[in-house]
């Protein structure tokens, strides 16, 4: 898992890694490592949750345009 300080949090995955995990592009071993990290890091879990909610909102807007 790529790590660099983000928002003052050393040891957290970078934004690209979180995005890849959210999109389902994480390798199986990275997925396990990410899940372990998210179980202990509420800051990353909150960021991932917000990104997921944003993605769902964007999908709904796109579907409305198609209809």
C-alpha positions in Angstrom: 0.0 0.0 0.0 1.5 3.3 -1.0 2.0 5.5 2.0 2.9 9.1 2.5 1.7 11.7 5.0 -1.6 13.1 4.0 -3.2 15.8 6.0 -0.6 15.2 8.7 -1.4 11.5 9.0 1.8 9.4 8.5 1.2 5.7 7.6 -2.1 6.4 5.8 -2.5 5.3 2.1 -2.3 8.1 -0.4 -5.4 9.4 -2.2 -4.7 7.3 -5.4 -4.6 4.2 -3.3 -7.8 5.0 -1.6 -9.5 5.8 -4.9 -8.2 2.5 -6.4 -9.6 0.6 -3.4 -12.9 2.3 -3.7 -13.1 1.5 -7.4 -12.3 -2.1 -6.8 -8.9 -2.0 -8.5 -7.0 -3.0 -5.4 -5.0 -6.2 -5.6 -6.2 -8.9 -3.1 -3.3 -8.4 -0.7 -3.7 -4.7 -0.8 -7.4 -5.0 -0.1 -6.6 -7.0 3.1 -4.0 -4.5 4.1 -6.4 -1.6 3.4 -9.3 -3.2 5.4 -6.9 -3.7 8.4 -5.9 0.0 8.1 -9.5 1.2 7.8 -10.5 -0.8 10.9 -8.1 1.3 12.9 -8.0 4.7 11.1 -11.3 6.6 11.3 -9.9 9.5 9.3 -9.3 7.3 6.3 -12.6 5.5 6.8 -14.4 8.8 6.9 -12.6 10.0 3.7 -13.4 6.7 1.9 -17.1 7.0 3.0 -17.4 10.5 1.8 -15.8 9.6 -1.6 -18.2 6.7 -1.9 -21.2 8.9 -1.1 -20.0 11.4 -3.7 -19.7 8.6 -6.3 -23.2 7.4 -5.6 -24.6 10.9 -5.9 -22.8 11.3 -9.3 -24.2 8.0 -10.6 -27.8 9.1 -9.7 -27.3 12.4 -11.5 -26.0 10.6 -14.6 -28.9 8.1 -14.6 -31.4 11.0 -14.5 -29.8 12.5 -17.5 -30.2 9.3 -19.5 -33.9 9.1 -18.8 
